[in-house]
């Protein structure tokens, strides 16, 4: 079996629009629904999940500067969470995630990346 990291992503603009046009009560209700749906999906696929992952928040970017030093800047990104799964190949991961609740979010997408064997 191969390992794959799956990144849950939603464009920053989509999240900004949702926060601007959705009441706090509706945001809470939608969050609870997708959370419950995600728990069902995780249980259904528990045999393939090797790391439940974590939610991801805002990041701080550190960039090397020419001549030394670093530029440090807070950023908002489109990374929402990750999970690590085992499967025979990427097609099997795609099939597993086709009904993932994350895909209920408009413009949401997943990045599926095989973890290469590093010989360690």
FENKA-V849431 format. One record per residue. N is the residue number from 1. RES is the residue in one small letter. D_FIRST is the distance of its C-alpha to the first C-alpha in whole Angstrom. Layout:
# FENKA-V849431
N RES D_FIRST
N RES D_FIRST
This chain:
# FENKA-V849431
1 x 0
2 x 4
3 x 7
4 x 10
5 x 13
6 x 16
7 x 19
8 x 22
9 x 25
10 x 29
11 x 31
12 x 34
13 x 37
14 x 35
15 x 35
16 x 38
17 x 40
18 x 38
19 x 40
20 x 43
21 x 44
22 x 42
23 x 44
24 x 43
25 x 43
26 x 41
27 x 38
28 x 38
29 x 38
30 x 35
31 x 33
32 x 33
33 x 32
34 x 29
35 x 28
36 x 29
37 x 27
38 x 24
39 x 24
40 x 24
41 x 21
42 x 19
43 x 20
44 x 19
45 x 15
46 x 15
47 x 12
48 x 10
49 x 12
50 x 11
51 x 15
52 x 17
53 x 19
54 x 22
55 x 25
56 x 26
57 x 30
58 x 33
59 x 32
60 x 34
61 x 34
62 x 35
63 x 36
64 x 37
65 x 41
66 x 43
67 x 45
68 x 43
69 x 42
70 x 40
71 x 40
72 x 39
73 x 39
74 x 38
75 x 36
76 x 34
77 x 31
78 x 29
79 x 26
80 x 26
81 x 23
82 x 19
83 x 16
84 x 12
85 x 10
86 x 6
87 x 5
88 x 5
89 x 8
90 x 11
91 x 13
92 x 11
93 x 11
94 x 15
95 x 16
96 x 15
97 x 17
98 x 20
99 x 22
100 x 21
101 x 25
102 x 25
103 x 25
104 x 29
105 x 30
106 x 32
107 x 31
108 x 27
109 x 24
110 x 21
111 x 19
112 x 15
113 x 14
114 x 11
115 x 11
116 x 12
117 x 11
118 x 15
119 x 15
120 x 17
